[in-house]
Amino acid sequence: MLFSVLPEDVRRDLLQRAHLQRFDNGQIIQQRGDRPDGFYLIESGSVAVGQFLASGDFRGVALLGKGDSWGELAMFASRPRVVDAIARAPSEVRHILASHFDEILAARPDALRPMLGALSQQLQEVLGVVSSIRRGSARGRIAGMLLTLGADKAPPVPIAITQQELGELLGLTRASVNAALGEFQALGLVKRAYRSIELLDPEALELEALG
């Protein structure tokens, strides 16, 4: 996440000027078409980012938790937001204004380099996910997405996600996700729990993702 790579003093200055907002479970935080007057940082809770369909159903593309930020790209591009964001639980979110961000970064050009690195890493991860979705089996795609969600953490890795949400991220049915997770659990690779999946053996899951 871009906010996390900023120097500590820059993060502190931004947080001191950021407005804290509280949202209940299911409450809309932002909508497509909103003016990108800043970005968001999650202090507690969980947020789903995606799009509401014409039917009213929500199609998630990312699940975020404490310490995660989103909305930076729309802010940088100065274009209307293309995603909706809703709270998945009672959540506290900091709204960091673009004007404050620009003011602080103008005095700290050294902070731009790590941000460019983080942007490049995000792009590489997105390309990797898209590539695996295009070519992989349902089983391999699910393994790959679980690894992406639990990246850079030592097992066991708890991931707060439902089977329905995992299916939406990959364009798969809940039945397909349930079948694959059942196979992974039988092999000792994951453990299913209420509204979460625990990764027990990331190395074996990586082999599954590679097919």
Buried (B, 14 or more C-beta within 10 A) or exposed (E): BBBEBBEEEBBEBBBEBBEEBEBEEEEEBBBEEBEBBBBBBBBEBBBBBBBBEEEEEBBBEBBBBEEBBBBBBBBBEEEEBEBBBBBBBEBBBBBBBBEBBEEBBEEEEEBEEBBEEBBEEBEEEEEBBEEBBEEBBBBBBBBBBBBBBBEEEEBEBBBBBBBBBBBBBBEBEBEBBBBBBEBBBEEEBBBBEEBEBBBBBBEBBEEBBEE
